[in-house]
Amino acid sequence: MSFYVNYPLLLTVKTVARAFYRIDVDWVNEPAEDPWDELRVIAILNHTSLYEPLFAGGVPNRLLYQIARRGVVPVAEKTLNRPLVGRFFGLVAPDVIPVTRQRDSSWQELVDRIGPRSLVIIAPEGRMKRASGLDSEGKPMTVRGGIADVLRGIPDGLMLLAYSGGLHHVQHPGELMPRLFQRIQMRFELLDIADYRARLLEDAGRHGFKRAVIADLEERRDRICAELSEKAA
């Protein structure tokens, strides 16, 4: 039954995004295969705003359909506890899992809920970047190791890296209302999960896998998002 709520909601968000924003979406490198087939992980990098569902305006309906069918989405427990925002995020996918910022049972529950056809949508930094460029505690925006746990549990398929151009010009964390008619930028990159895991394991070994994933994603994020910032300037 949840699909008949999730999918219309995502289509509505896409319609609103296209009506009120200029969506600028492109590929870092044009994929050689169908980018929307066999997706198992979508990782959104440069997490700046709870309005990131507006990026639905730049993807095909078939991807929204897959999210509504088999999406597994970790969402901060404090976000889900908000009256309206929490209700919205609880309806974007059939399996929305509340998680905390600590390495506790909530994260293990997420890993345990990943099935053979699940599509995990995750913001690997685990918190939002403020206008200062730092997190809410004044610390640099690092990638957290949880994404490595997710990749360990998914042997094959594709991972879509979605580099956000940032949404502070639309809504800062803590602001209630968004600004309309802004340009929203995102760049996509497609990686084969089995190849990605094998390369990092060969370079870093099993015990260094998590550190290698963090370093790789941070390098990609900083490079691609810097290019987006230059184009926006």
LINMO-V894809 format. One record per pair of residues at least 4 apart in sequence whose C-alpha atoms are under 6 Angstrom apart, sorted by the first residue. I is the first residue (numbers start at 1). J is the second residue. Records with the same first field share a line. If there is no record, write none. Layout:
I=J ; J
//
This chain:
2=6 ; 94
3=7 ; 68 ; 69
6=68 ; 91 ; 92 ; 93
7=68
14=56 ; 57
17=21 ; 54 ; 57
18=57
20=180 ; 181
21=181 ; 182 ; 183
22=183 ; 184
23=184
24=184 ; 185
25=58 ; 185 ; 186 ; 187
26=187
27=187 ; 188
28=188 ; 189
38=157 ; 158
39=157 ; 158 ; 159
40=119 ; 157 ; 158 ; 159
41=119 ; 120 ; 121 ; 159
42=121 ; 159 ; 160
43=122 ; 123 ; 161 ; 162
44=123 ; 162
45=163
46=164
47=128
48=128 ; 129 ; 166 ; 167
49=167 ; 173
66=70
67=71
68=93
70=118 ; 119
71=93 ; 119 ; 120
72=95 ; 96 ; 119 ; 120
73=96 ; 120 ; 121
74=96 ; 97 ; 98
75=98 ; 99
76=98 ; 99 ; 100
77=98 ; 99 ; 100
79=86
80=86
81=86
82=86
90=96
99=106 ; 107
114=118
124=143 ; 144 ; 147
125=142 ; 143 ; 144
129=133 ; 134 ; 135
130=134 ; 135
134=138 ; 139 ; 140 ; 141
135=139
143=214
145=210
148=210
156=193 ; 194
157=193
158=191 ; 192 ; 193
159=190 ; 191
160=189 ; 190
161=188 ; 189
162=187 ; 188
163=186 ; 187
164=186
165=185 ; 186 ; 225 ; 228
168=172
170=178 ; 179
171=178
193=197
197=201
200=204
201=205 ; 206 ; 209
204=208 ; 209
217=221
218=222
221=225
222=226
//
